[in-house]
Amino acid sequence: MTLNRLSLASAICLALGLSACSEGAKAPETNTPVQSAPAQNGDASVQTNPFFSPSTLPLEAPDFRIIREEHYLPALTEGMARQLAEIRAIADNPQPPTVSNTLEAMERSGDLLMRVSQVFFNIVGTDSNDALRAIQSEIAPKMAAHQDAIMLDPALFARVKSLYDARETAGHDPETLRLIDVTYQRFVRAGAEVSEADKARVRAINEEQASLTTAFQQALMKQAERAAVIIDDVTQLDGLDDAAIAAAAKAATDAGHEGKWLLRITNTTRQPVLTSLKNRDVRQRVWEASANRGLVDGDGDTRQMVLRLAKLRAERAALLGAPNHAAYTLGNQMAGTPEAVLSMMSEVAPAAVANAKREAEQIQAAIRADGGDFELAPWDWEFYAEKVRAKNYDFDPESVKPYFELDRVLKDGVFFALNRFYGVSFRERTDLPVYHPDVRVFDVIDSDDSQIGLFYVDYFARPSKRGGAWMSTFRGQSELLNQKPVAINVMNIPKPVEGQPALLTFDEVTTMFHEIGHGVHGLFSKVRYPSLAGTAVARDFVEFPSQFEEDWNKNPQVLANFARHYQSGEPIPQALLEKMLKASSFNQGFDTLEYTAAALLDLEWHMLPPDAQVDDVAAFEQAALAKHGVDYAPVPPRYRSPFFAHVFAGGYSSGYYAYMWSEVLAADAFSYVQQQGGLDSEVGTRYRREILSRGNSQDPMQMYVNWRGQKPDPQHLLRRRGLEASSDD
């Protein structure tokens, strides 16, 4: 997942929960985190507020030594005021519109707002507290109104339209033509051409939606707190290793439950501990706590938010001339229409269901062999799937964790692969201030020893961080603004107790490679205009570079370099490695079905017409799954609606399908790269130049065809997911 920068509207989009938008002073001796200092008599004026002038740190990285909570709201408020003044000057300019006095002036506007918002919304997601969440709630509708004040300004739109109408004969270079087209389409899609009465309603909807998506995001943290499972007897944790039990004890102590054990609920319906817990009652408690988040009265109940957001989005789509929100959203994506997405899903869903049912037969047999006299339930799947995996492949996932120590995976795996493929290197530095002790910073250095950007990593889970994994930026790339990127990768790996190593599952290793794919998409950007730079691309293209990067974690050369025992340094035994790779193909039916069900659920919510009457979230979910034949009880959707942050708190509404759409590109691209030489710097340099460096400066499919020589072959996706082979079993 990625958050990135869209220049003019990026800060506002972040406030609205549109994740497609995100992305010197003497430095301290170490990267000790900065605690929020108390305000001096409440003074957060221009003289004392660090956001009112560029940071003096390298690449204008945020100076967390001097940033305090009370700086955010004044800087956000003043940033909006300044940008509106800049926009007003552009709109009222008596000179005929030109790229320089209109589009480039817009690209340059909002410097203060961008500077503060990129820090604020990153911190709200990674190290939040009640004070920051209160600011977020207050600022979200104001930023929605701010965006509308710009995008619905008739004088400003008239200048943009004038440039658009004359674009074919003005002699512009290709990137400028792309900027003109993209900017014009953004204005039209925002409602620039609708009546004044409809504009007023669009404004009201956007403000309400901003408040609701913010409330939804904040409710997720309450859900996590409420859903945490407290264990009184350590024997009920049989199956977890000593490190996991110690971490659960510490989590309970930190939460005020001394002498007990606490199992936190993470992002998806599936919970990692379900693979190991032997006690079926505890497994059921954990699964139900996860699956029922937001479906019970009290803190974290998001059902009314889901219903209201679906209603508002349908109404706005109608005002903007689309039959539903999905049609509106997909209008500027690669897919183009909901029908195109449904067509893809209709090809995948039957194979996924069939595979899942075959897997279920094996799992039910394992239950019987284990003496169980019960029918397979969702909380049994992961535990007994591991037994099937162990039997069929003689493989225990825990056996490989000692070979996946976090720092070695990062430096000898992720960074090694990037060095060999792209010629870049990462040099850790401890002189830059960070916002939390777990955060680390690296210089990103090109093959000619020039600096590409800065890269922050924040890998460990904590209560103040939202769930999931993502990439974002503290500063986006732009040749126009002479900016180099400052990017960050965030994950939620359980933090070991002090003195113990952080040993990863293979899934966590894969996620680390996935997120660096987003990272290099932002870091390698070489685009003139900030609104076209980095990961500011179509939602169903943005996951392509990340999924492409995933497959390097299985490359023999890369594996040999990082898969080493954390104590002895011995490489992972070849036999164990082969078992792991073979075993990783098992459970693909489950994986594909839970994802497909969630993607279809997202589409069904957003294909509702404005006059649809939906009152029961759970009933709607069940009907939607049954409609597409993916209502298979042992395999629930990866996300249920009340905690589906991608679509009700983020920017993936009608877009969760994008992971699979992008995976078609990624699977085809990785296969092509292997044919061209694999982990080879010449191959990587061309991919970097033709894909990663171009941002949204070209049409994405044309960009792909220019690099690949043809459109992607979907068969590579089926092979990647093991569906093609499984369907013949």
Secondary structure by P-SEA (a helix, b strand, c coil): cbbbbccccaaaaaaaccccccccccccccccccccccccccccccccccccccccccccccccccccccccaaaaaaaaaaaaaaaaaaaaccccccccccaaaaaacaaaaaaaaaaaaaaaaccccaaaaaaaaaaaaaaaaaaaaaaacaaaaaaaaaaaaacccccccaaaaaaaaaaaaaaaaacccccaaaaaaaaaaaaaaaaaaaaaaaaaaaaaaaabbbbccccccccccaaaaaaaaaaaaaaccccbbbbbbccccccccccccccaaaaaaaaaaaaaccccccccccaaaaaaaaaaaaaaaaaaccccaaaaaacccccccaaaaaaaaaacaaaaaaaaaaaaaaaaaaaaaacccccccccaaaaaaaaaaaaacccccccccccccccccccccaaaaaaaaccbbbbbbcccccccccbbbbbbbcccccccbbbbbbccccccccccccccccbbbbcccbbbbbbbbbbbcccccccccccccaaaaaaaaaaaaaaaaaaaccccccccccccccccccaaaaaaaccccccaaaaaaccccccccccccaaaaaaaaaaaacaaaaaaaaaaaaaaaaaaaaacccccccccaaaaaaaaaaaaccccccccccccccccccccccccccccaaaaaaaaaaaaaaaaaaaaccccaaaaaaaaaacccccccccaaaaaaaaacccccaaaaaaaaaaaaaaac
